[in-house]
């Protein structure tokens, strides 16, 4: 498949999980990648896989909370490839704990990485896209962008903000040729989720029972929607959030 042939995609959080899956999916569609994360070793492994698929990958270690790091990503991507066509803001962290006891530093960390980091990347890469008159930005939300989950005040606030950021930038940048949308994954099997299950901190059984599809999602379930939103097939989709949750939010029973 070549729906993204010769397009350049910047992906944050590209070392593992959804970011890695989307990066490999884009490479299979012919895109070249700018892989961004704080962990250099993980990025190099993903880069090797991408090159085996016949695409080019530029590895940049950066902290999305730091404006100077994000600007370095934008400048390096443009210098290396000459243009940037796609941005996927997949960098993020969970934050779980009783709200009444949540330390301010934990609240701020979730906001800084999940929300401010997405904004800084949108802003830096958005400048490139606006200047060239084209581009597609894909932010990553969550079920908590819409629903109240106990003990997730900071995470929900950050992911709710991501959806509103998506709407504002979507309508602001559409006349300039840049589309901004989001994906809100449901319960997706990632390395982090597997670690929580192994540690006895998460039981998938009630999640599967509550999900009409009767399973948790896989990373590949996010890749297809991410390709769609990056491609010309979604040219008239602007400011929207595509919920990929196996029917979780549509289900009317507890």
N, C-alpha and C positions, 0 to 999 in steps of 0.2 A: 504494500500500500504506500502511496506517496501523497497523501492529502496535505502534508506539511513539508514537502520537498524544498530544501534549501532555505527554510525559514529558521530563524534563530530564536531559541527560547531560553530565557533566564528562569531557573527554578530554585527557589530557596528551600531549605530543608531537604536537599536532594540526596543526602547520604543514606537515607533509610525510609521505610514506610511509604506513605502516599507520594512523597516527593520523588523518591527513587523509582517507584512504579510508573509515575507519569513521565519521568525523564526517559525511561527505557521505551515506553509506549510511543513517545514522540520520535525517538530515534528510529523506531521501526517504521514510522510514517515519513522518514526522510529528513527530519529536522536536525539541526546542529544545536548543541546544548552548552549553556553556561551553568555550571553546577556550583551551588552556593551552600555552604554549611560552616559550622565552627569546627568540624572534625575532618581533618585533611585525609586521614587514612581511608575513611568510608568513601569520600568523594573519589579518590583514586581508583578504588575498586569499581565504582559505578562507571567512571570514565573508561576503564578497560572494557567493560561490557558494551558500552556505547560504541567504542571504536571497532569492536568485533562485529557490530551491526552495520558498519560502513559509514557511520556519522562521526563528526568531529566534536570533541568536548573540551571546553576550557574550564579548569578547576580554580575556584577562588574561595579561600577561607575568609569568612566575614561574620560579624555579629550584627544581625539586622536591627538591633537596638541602637547602634552607633551610626550617626548620620555620615561620618567620614568613611566608614566601612562600606556603607551602601553606595555612596558616591563613587568609591573605588570600583565597585562591581559594575556600575553603569558605564563609567569611563573605559574600563578594561573590555567590557563586552563590545562597545562601539568601536574601540580601537582595533580589536582583534577581528571582528566580523564585518564592521562597517554599518550595521543596522541591527535593530532588535525588533522582532515581530510579536513575541509572546512573553508574558510574565506570569508565572504561577507562584503565588505566595503560600507555600506549603510549610514554612517554618512555624513551629508552634510548640507549646508545652501544655500538659494538663495541670490542673491545680485543684486538689480535693482536700477539703477540711471544713470543720464546723465554722460557720461564718462568724459566730460570736467570739471565736478564738483565733481567727485568721490574722497572722501577723501582717502588718502593713507592707513589709518587704516582699512577702509572698504575693499579695494583691498586686503590687507594683510590677513585680517580675512578669506575671501573667499579662498584664496590660501592656507592658513595654514590648514583650516579644510578639504576642499574638495580634495586638491592635496597632501599636505605634510602629512596630517593625513592618507590618503590611502597608501602613501609610507611607513610611519613608521609602519603601521599595516602589510603591505606586508613583510617588512623586518623582524619584530619580529616573526611573525607566520611562515614566510618563512623559517627561520632558523630551526624551529621544523620540518617542512615538508621535507626540504632537508635532514635533519639528518635521518628521517625515510624512505625517498625515495618515498614518495607519498603525494598527496594532491591536492586540487583544490581551486584556488583563483578566486573570482568573484568581480570585481570592478563595480561601478555604474557610467556610463557616463550620457549623455544627448543629446537631439537634438542639443544643442549648442556646443557639441563636434565637430560638422560638419558644422553647419549653423550659419550665422551671425544674431543674434537677437539684435535689438537696445537696448541700455541702459543696456547691460549685459556683459560688457567687462571683469570684474573680474570673474564672474561665468563661462563665455565661456572659458576664459583662463585656469581656473582651471579644467574644465571638458574636454577640449581638451588635457590637460596634462595627465589626467587620462587614456585616450585612448592610448597615446604614451607610458605611463608607462606600460600599459597592454601588448603592443606589445614587448617591450624590455624584461620585465620579462618573458613573454611567451616563447620567443626563448632562453633566458638565462637559464631558469630553466627546460625546457622540457627534456633535457638529464638527469636531476637529478630526474625525476619522478614526477615533480610538474607542473600542468597545470594552466595557468593564462589566464582568459578571462574576458569579460565585457558585461554588458547589458546597452543599451542606451534607457531608457524609453522615450516615447513621452509624451503627455499631460495626466497625470494620476491623477485621483481624490484622493487626500490625504486630511487629516485634514487641512493642510496649504492652499491647493487650495480652500477648502470649506470656510475657513476664509477670503480669498481674495475676493471670490465671494460675501460673505455676507457683506463685507465692501464696495462693489462697486468698487473694484480695479481690478477686472478681469471679463470679459464677456466671457462666454463659447460659446456663439452663433457663432461668427466667427470662433472659433477653430473647432467646430463641423462641420461647413460648409466646412472648408478647409481640414478636415480629411476624406479620402475615406470611412472609416468604419462608418462615420456619428455618432460618439460618442466619448467622451473622454474615456481613458482607466480606468480600475479599478485596484486596487492593485493585485487582483487575476490574472490579465493578466501578471504580472511580476513573480508571484510565480512559474508557470509552467516552464518557461524558466530557472529560478534559480535552480529548481530541476534538470532539464536536464543537466545544466552545472556542477552541483555538483556530478552527478551520473556517473556510468560507461558507460552510453549510449552516452556520449560525449567524450569518451576516446581519440579520434583522433582530437579533436577540441582544437586548441592551438593559443593563441594570437589574438583571434577574438573578435569582438564586435557584439552582437546580438541586432539589433534595433527592439524595440517593440513599434510601434507608430501608428498602425491602417492604415498604408499606407502613412503617412504624407510626409516622405522624397521621396517616389517613385512618388508622385503626381506632375505632370508637370505644373499645373496652379496655379495662385495665388488665 
